Amino acid sequence: MAKRSGGRALRGLVAVLVVVALAAFALAWKPAIDPIQPPARGTFDPALIKAGARVATLGNCISCHTGADGPPFAGSRAVPTPFGTIFSTNISPDAETGIGQWSEAAFLRALREGVARDGHLLYPAFPYDHFTRMRDGDIHSLYAYLMTREPVRRNAPANQLVFPLQFRPLIAGWNLLFLEVGPQKDLPTQSPEWNRGAYVVDALAHCSACHSPRNRLGAEDLARRFDGGEAEGWHAAALNQRSPSPVVWTAETLAAYLRTGLAPEHGMAAGPMQDVVRSVAQADPADAQAIATYIAAGMQPVDPERRAREQAVRQKAQAPLALDDSPGARLYADNCASCHDAGRGLSSNAALRLPLAVALYLPDARNLLRIMRQGIQPTPGKPGRWMPPFEGNLSEDELSTLARWLRQNVAGQPAWADLPQSIAATRPPKP
């Protein structure tokens, strides 16, 4: 009797496993869409191509799909993730290595469902969980734009992922849990500008992909949307009421920052945000304003206590900082004060007053340390403010001492507990 029961249990378990395997296969299997001959550029309406350029700019497609010193849209950019490194694909209209043989239906499926033309599942490092919200007209125009770019024959390097994530059918489970397919709809209770901003932020620009925390499976934690996240080793600050900025962002200051990379009471764009600013600077100013209107609305309401802190920081920023004879103060006086402190140098009227610097109020020191190590340079050939790098001029002990002093004495915040880890995380790679 025991043997019979054991046999039935084993057969039942096998049956369950077979059902699960078949269900997983059904979820993971997607048919290939027939290839096409790459359409001639002249088959696309110039007005449609122009509209697609606007979509591509807001989506910042060129940033992710262009490798270091590589041709535009030819892919091969390394995208670090907690699960390994993924290399962006070639989205130029090359027939062999790009999307030249993709029909518009195949292109739409990739954006809406994360499925390539040949049926394989795309990794969510390509943010199709946002692009699924795009409207058909924008997908139509983006297709026209990309199919009229210069074709480049270039294969991306093989992805370097931890086992078993090289097995793409596993992504079907991720999609089942986290992908909600379909275009975004306007909210009738909001203004046209707010709705335009919501659409650009959520569907095209996929802002929360960086500015939200993620769960263990790499999906955005929607319960903490815009609470702050990670972007290529930088902290992407919260864009809601948890914003760490000591001065509350307004729609006007946000719009100016998105167009220029500069906000006099907040800071300069650095790290991955510089790529975003380069794209938004080329976009319609009305879109930058719509983004700012939507984001700024999410930072409201502001309580009286927050306003009082804001006023205190503004007052502190108007006067020279009080310096003692501590090592941190001496490092500040020797390396920072001539630009950043009121009245101490010829450039004092241009550089950010450090009591206002958002980097000093973040949960860890990585952004501040990266800025100190690397400096900030404008786009080559473009005007803009800059900050020199201090890597090689200051030792790691000095960087740590200066960061600690700025955090506690300038921002008035508790010491960063993980400062040694941040020093290690921002250390330049060995040549």
C-alpha positions as CSV (number, residue, x, y, z in Angstrom):
1,M,0.0,0.0,0.0
2,A,2.8,2.4,0.9
3,K,4.6,1.7,-2.4
4,R,1.3,2.3,-4.3
5,S,0.8,5.6,-2.5
6,G,4.4,6.6,-3.1
7,G,4.0,5.8,-6.8
8,R,0.8,7.8,-7.1
9,A,2.5,10.8,-5.4
10,L,5.5,10.6,-7.7
11,R,3.2,10.3,-10.8
12,G,1.3,13.3,-9.5
13,L,4.4,15.4,-9.0
14,V,5.6,14.5,-12.5
15,A,2.2,15.5,-13.9
16,V,2.4,18.8,-12.1
17,L,5.9,19.4,-13.4
18,V,4.8,18.6,-16.9
19,V,1.9,21.0,-16.7
20,V,4.1,23.8,-15.3
21,A,6.7,23.1,-18.0
22,L,4.0,23.3,-20.7
23,A,2.6,26.5,-19.3
24,A,6.1,28.0,-19.1
25,F,6.7,27.0,-22.7
26,A,3.4,28.4,-23.8
27,L,4.2,31.7,-22.1
28,A,7.7,31.9,-23.4
29,W,7.0,30.8,-27.0
30,K,6.3,33.6,-29.4
31,P,6.2,33.1,-33.2
32,A,8.7,34.7,-35.5
33,I,7.3,37.5,-37.7
34,D,8.4,37.2,-41.3
35,P,11.4,39.4,-42.4
36,I,10.9,42.1,-44.9
37,Q,13.2,43.8,-47.4
38,P,14.6,47.1,-45.8
39,P,12.3,49.8,-47.0
40,A,13.8,52.7,-49.0
41,R,14.1,56.0,-47.2
42,G,11.9,57.7,-49.8
43,T,8.9,55.5,-48.8
44,F,8.6,57.4,-45.5
45,D,6.9,60.8,-45.2
46,P,9.4,63.5,-44.1
47,A,6.9,64.8,-41.6
48,L,6.5,61.4,-40.1
49,I,10.3,61.0,-39.8
50,K,10.5,64.4,-38.1
51,A,7.8,63.3,-35.6
52,G,9.8,60.1,-35.0
53,A,12.9,62.1,-34.3
54,R,11.0,63.9,-31.5
55,V,9.9,60.6,-30.0
56,A,13.5,59.2,-30.2
57,T,14.8,62.3,-28.5
58,L,12.4,62.1,-25.6
59,G,13.2,58.4,-25.3
60,N,16.9,59.1,-25.4
61,C,17.3,56.1,-27.7
62,I,20.7,57.1,-28.9
63,S,22.2,57.1,-25.5
64,C,21.6,53.4,-24.7
65,H,21.9,52.2,-28.3
66,T,25.3,53.7,-29.1
67,G,28.4,52.1,-27.8
68,A,31.5,54.0,-26.6
69,D,32.8,55.9,-29.7
70,G,30.5,53.8,-31.9
71,P,28.2,54.8,-34.7
72,P,24.7,56.1,-33.6
73,F,22.1,53.4,-33.0
74,A,24.5,50.6,-33.7
75,G,24.3,49.2,-30.1
76,S,27.0,47.5,-28.1
77,R,26.8,49.9,-25.1
78,A,27.5,47.9,-21.8
79,V,24.5,48.2,-19.4
80,P,25.5,47.0,-15.9
81,T,22.8,45.3,-13.9
82,P,22.7,43.4,-10.6
83,F,22.5,40.3,-12.7
84,G,25.5,40.9,-15.0
85,T,26.2,43.1,-18.0
86,I,23.8,43.4,-21.0
87,F,25.0,44.9,-24.3
88,S,22.5,47.1,-26.1
89,T,21.3,45.9,-29.5
90,N,21.8,47.4,-32.9
91,I,18.7,49.4,-33.9
92,S,20.0,50.8,-37.1
93,P,18.3,49.6,-40.3
94,D,21.1,47.1,-41.2
95,A,19.4,44.0,-42.6
96,E,21.8,41.5,-41.0
97,T,22.6,42.9,-37.5
98,G,20.0,45.6,-37.0
99,I,16.3,46.0,-37.5
100,G,16.3,46.4,-41.3
101,Q,14.3,43.2,-41.8
102,W,11.7,44.2,-39.1
103,S,8.2,45.0,-40.2
104,E,6.4,47.7,-38.3
105,A,4.3,44.9,-36.7
106,A,7.5,43.3,-35.4
107,F,8.8,46.7,-34.1
108,L,5.5,47.4,-32.3
109,R,5.6,43.9,-30.7
110,A,9.1,44.6,-29.4
111,L,8.0,47.8,-27.8
112,R,4.7,46.5,-26.4
113,E,5.6,43.0,-25.4
114,G,9.4,42.8,-25.3
115,V,9.7,40.2,-28.1
116,A,12.2,40.4,-31.0
117,R,11.2,39.8,-34.6
118,D,12.5,36.2,-34.5
119,G,10.4,35.5,-31.4
120,H,13.1,35.5,-28.7
121,L,12.3,37.4,-25.5
122,L,14.1,40.7,-24.8
123,Y,15.7,41.4,-21.5
124,P,13.9,44.1,-19.4
125,A,17.1,46.2,-19.4
126,F,15.3,47.4,-22.6
127,P,12.5,49.2,-20.8
128,Y,9.6,47.7,-22.8
129,D,7.6,47.8,-19.5
130,H,7.5,51.6,-20.2
131,F,7.5,51.6,-24.0
132,T,4.4,49.4,-23.9
133,R,2.5,52.5,-22.9
134,M,3.4,54.3,-26.1
135,R,0.6,55.3,-28.4
136,D,0.4,53.7,-31.8
137,G,1.1,57.0,-33.6
138,D,4.4,57.5,-31.7
139,I,5.5,53.9,-32.5
140,H,4.6,54.5,-36.1
141,S,6.7,57.6,-36.4
142,L,9.6,56.2,-34.4
143,Y,9.7,53.3,-36.8
144,A,9.9,55.7,-39.7
145,Y,12.7,57.6,-38.0
146,L,14.9,54.6,-37.1
147,M,14.4,52.9,-40.5
148,T,15.8,56.0,-42.2
149,R,19.0,56.2,-40.1
150,E,22.3,55.1,-41.5
151,P,22.6,51.3,-41.5
152,V,25.6,50.0,-39.6
153,R,26.7,46.3,-39.6
154,R,27.7,45.6,-36.1
155,N,26.9,42.7,-33.8
156,A,26.7,43.4,-30.0
157,P,29.0,41.4,-27.7
158,A,27.5,38.4,-25.9
159,N,25.7,39.3,-22.7
160,Q,27.5,38.4,-19.5
161,L,24.7,37.2,-17.1
162,V,24.7,35.0,-14.0
163,F,23.3,31.5,-14.4
164,P,20.5,30.7,-15.3
165,L,19.5,34.1,-16.7
166,Q,21.1,33.3,-20.1
167,F,18.0,31.2,-20.6
168,R,15.7,33.7,-22.1
169,P,12.4,31.8,-21.6
170,L,12.7,32.7,-17.9
171,I,11.7,36.2,-18.9
172,A,8.2,35.0,-19.6
173,G,7.7,34.6,-15.9
174,W,9.0,38.2,-15.3
175,N,6.6,39.5,-17.9
176,L,3.7,37.6,-16.3
177,L,4.4,39.2,-13.0
178,F,5.4,42.8,-14.0
179,L,4.4,43.6,-17.6
180,E,1.0,45.4,-18.1
181,V,0.6,45.7,-21.9
182,G,-1.1,48.6,-23.5
183,P,-0.9,52.3,-24.2
184,Q,-1.2,55.0,-21.5
185,K,-4.5,56.9,-21.2
186,D,-4.9,60.5,-20.2
187,L,-6.6,61.4,-16.9
188,P,-9.6,63.6,-17.6
189,T,-9.2,65.3,-14.2
190,Q,-5.8,66.7,-15.1
191,S,-4.7,69.4,-17.5
192,P,-3.4,68.7,-21.0
193,E,0.1,69.8,-19.9
194,W,0.1,67.4,-16.9
195,N,-1.2,64.6,-19.1
196,R,1.5,65.3,-21.7
197,G,4.1,65.3,-19.0
198,A,2.8,62.0,-17.5
199,Y,2.9,60.4,-20.9
200,V,6.5,61.5,-21.7
201,V,7.8,60.6,-18.2
202,D,6.1,57.2,-17.9
203,A,6.1,56.0,-21.5
204,L,8.8,57.7,-23.6
205,A,11.5,58.9,-21.1
206,H,10.9,56.0,-18.7
207,C,12.1,58.2,-15.8
208,S,11.1,55.9,-13.0
209,A,13.3,53.2,-14.5
210,C,16.2,55.0,-12.8
211,H,14.5,57.0,-10.2
212,S,12.6,54.2,-8.4
213,P,13.9,51.3,-6.3
214,R,13.8,47.8,-7.7
215,N,12.8,44.5,-6.2
216,R,14.9,41.3,-6.1
217,L,13.8,40.4,-9.6
218,G,14.8,43.7,-11.0
219,A,11.3,45.1,-11.5
220,E,10.4,48.6,-10.3
221,D,8.9,48.7,-6.8
222,L,5.7,50.5,-7.8
223,A,4.7,51.0,-4.2
224,R,7.8,53.2,-3.9
225,R,7.7,54.8,-7.3
226,F,10.0,57.8,-7.7
227,D,11.5,57.2,-4.2
228,G,15.0,57.2,-5.7
229,G,17.0,54.5,-7.5
230,E,20.2,53.5,-9.2
231,A,21.7,54.5,-12.5
232,E,25.1,53.2,-13.6
233,G,26.6,53.5,-10.2
234,W,25.0,56.8,-9.3
235,H,22.1,57.4,-7.0
236,A,19.1,58.7,-8.9
237,A,17.4,61.0,-6.5
238,A,13.7,60.8,-5.4
239,L,11.3,62.7,-7.6
240,N,8.4,62.9,-5.2
241,Q,7.8,64.2,-1.7
242,R,10.9,62.3,-0.6
243,S,13.1,64.5,-2.8
244,P,16.4,65.2,-0.9
245,S,16.8,68.7,-2.4
246,P,17.0,71.2,0.5
247,V,15.2,73.7,-1.8
248,V,11.9,72.4,-3.2
249,W,11.9,72.0,-7.0
250,T,9.3,74.1,-8.9
251,A,8.1,73.4,-12.4
252,E,10.0,76.4,-13.6
253,T,13.4,75.3,-12.1
254,L,12.9,71.7,-13.2
255,A,12.1,72.8,-16.8
256,A,15.3,75.0,-16.9
257,Y,17.4,72.2,-15.4
258,L,16.1,69.7,-18.0
259,R,17.0,72.1,-20.9
260,T,20.3,73.3,-19.6
261,G,21.6,70.9,-17.0
262,L,21.9,73.7,-14.5
263,A,19.7,74.7,-11.5
264,P,21.4,77.5,-9.4
265,E,19.7,76.4,-6.2
266,H,20.1,72.6,-6.7
267,G,23.2,71.7,-8.8
268,M,24.5,70.6,-12.2
269,A,23.6,67.5,-14.2
270,A,26.3,64.9,-13.8
271,G,26.7,61.2,-14.6
272,P,23.8,59.6,-16.6
273,M,21.7,62.7,-16.1
274,Q,24.0,64.5,-18.6
275,D,22.8,62.2,-21.4
276,V,19.2,63.0,-20.4
277,V,19.8,66.7,-20.5
278,R,21.5,66.4,-23.9
279,S,18.4,64.8,-25.3
280,V,15.8,67.1,-23.6
281,A,17.8,70.1,-24.8
282,Q,17.0,69.1,-28.4
283,A,13.3,68.5,-27.6
284,D,10.4,70.8,-27.9
285,P,10.6,73.2,-24.9
286,A,6.9,72.5,-24.4
287,D,7.7,68.9,-23.6
288,A,10.4,69.9,-21.1
289,Q,7.8,72.1,-19.4
290,A,5.2,69.3,-19.4
291,I,7.7,66.9,-17.8
292,A,8.5,69.5,-15.2
293,T,4.8,70.2,-14.5
294,Y,4.1,66.5,-13.9
295,I,7.1,65.8,-11.7
296,A,6.7,69.0,-9.7
297,A,3.1,68.1,-9.0
298,G,4.2,64.8,-7.5
299,M,6.4,66.7,-5.0
300,Q,3.5,68.5,-3.6
301,P,2.2,69.4,-1.0
302,V,5.1,70.9,0.9
303,D,4.6,71.1,4.6
304,P,5.5,74.2,6.7
305,E,8.5,72.3,8.3
306,R,10.0,71.7,4.9
307,R,9.6,75.3,4.0
308,A,11.3,76.4,7.2
309,R,14.3,74.2,6.4
310,E,14.4,75.5,2.9
311,Q,14.5,79.1,4.2
312,A,17.3,78.3,6.7
313,V,19.4,76.7,3.9
314,R,19.0,79.6,1.7
315,Q,20.1,82.0,4.4
316,K,23.2,79.8,5.1
317,A,24.1,79.8,1.5
318,Q,24.2,83.6,1.3
319,A,27.2,84.0,3.7
320,P,30.7,82.6,3.7
321,L,30.9,79.3,5.5
322,A,32.5,79.4,9.0
323,L,35.8,77.6,8.8
324,D,37.8,76.1,11.7
325,D,41.2,74.5,11.7
326,S,39.9,70.9,11.2
327,P,41.4,68.8,8.3
328,G,38.1,68.9,6.4
329,A,37.8,72.7,6.7
330,R,41.4,73.1,5.5
331,L,40.7,70.9,2.5
332,Y,37.6,72.9,1.7
333,A,39.4,76.2,2.0
334,D,42.3,75.0,-0.3
335,N,40.2,73.2,-2.9
336,C,36.6,74.4,-2.9
337,A,36.1,77.8,-1.3
338,S,37.4,80.0,-4.1
339,C,34.6,78.9,-6.3
340,H,31.8,77.7,-4.1
341,D,31.9,80.1,-1.1
342,A,30.3,83.5,-1.3
343,G,32.8,86.3,-1.9
344,R,36.0,84.2,-1.6
345,G,37.0,84.3,-5.3
346,L,36.3,85.8,-8.7
347,S,34.1,82.9,-9.7
348,S,32.1,82.8,-6.5
349,N,29.0,84.3,-8.2
350,A,28.7,81.4,-10.6
351,A,29.4,78.2,-8.7
352,L,26.8,76.5,-6.6
353,R,26.7,77.4,-2.9
354,L,27.3,74.0,-1.3
355,P,24.6,74.3,1.4
356,L,22.2,74.0,-1.6
357,A,24.0,71.0,-3.2
358,V,21.6,68.0,-3.5
359,A,24.6,65.6,-3.5
360,L,25.2,66.4,0.2
361,Y,21.7,65.3,1.2
362,L,21.6,61.9,-0.6
363,P,21.5,58.6,1.3
364,D,25.1,57.8,0.4
365,A,28.2,59.7,-0.8
366,R,28.7,58.1,-4.2
367,N,27.4,61.0,-6.3
368,L,29.5,63.5,-4.3
369,L,32.6,61.4,-4.6
370,R,32.1,60.8,-8.3
371,I,31.8,64.5,-8.8
372,M,34.9,65.2,-6.8
373,R,36.8,62.5,-8.5
374,Q,35.7,63.1,-12.1
375,G,34.6,66.7,-12.1
376,I,31.8,67.9,-14.4
377,Q,32.5,68.8,-18.0
378,P,30.0,70.2,-20.6
379,T,29.4,68.4,-23.8
380,P,32.4,68.7,-26.1
381,G,32.0,71.8,-28.3
382,K,29.1,73.1,-26.3
383,P,29.2,76.0,-23.8
384,G,28.5,75.2,-20.2
385,R,29.9,75.3,-16.7
386,W,32.5,72.9,-15.5
387,M,34.2,71.6,-12.4
388,P,37.8,70.2,-12.5
389,P,38.4,66.6,-11.4
390,F,40.3,66.1,-8.2
391,E,41.2,62.5,-8.8
392,G,45.0,62.3,-8.4
393,N,45.2,65.6,-6.6
394,L,43.4,64.4,-3.4
395,S,44.1,61.1,-1.8
396,E,41.2,58.8,-0.9
397,D,41.7,59.7,2.8
398,E,41.4,63.4,1.8
399,L,38.4,62.8,-0.3
400,S,36.8,60.9,2.6
401,T,37.7,63.7,5.1
402,L,36.3,66.4,2.8
403,A,33.1,64.5,2.0
404,R,32.5,63.8,5.7
405,W,33.1,67.5,6.6
406,L,30.8,68.7,3.8
407,R,28.0,66.4,4.8
408,Q,28.1,67.3,8.5
409,N,29.3,70.9,8.6
410,V,27.8,72.3,5.4
411,A,24.6,70.2,5.0
412,G,24.1,69.6,8.7
413,Q,23.3,66.0,8.1
414,P,24.3,62.8,10.0
415,A,27.5,61.2,8.9
416,W,27.3,58.7,6.1
417,A,27.8,55.3,7.7
418,D,28.9,53.6,4.5
419,L,31.5,56.2,3.4
420,P,34.4,53.6,3.1
421,Q,32.2,51.5,0.8
422,S,31.3,54.5,-1.3
423,I,35.0,55.4,-1.6
424,A,35.6,51.8,-2.9
425,A,32.6,51.9,-5.2
426,T,33.7,55.1,-6.9
427,R,37.3,54.1,-7.3
428,P,38.4,54.4,-11.0
429,P,39.0,51.1,-12.7
430,K,42.7,50.2,-13.1
431,P,44.0,50.7,-16.7
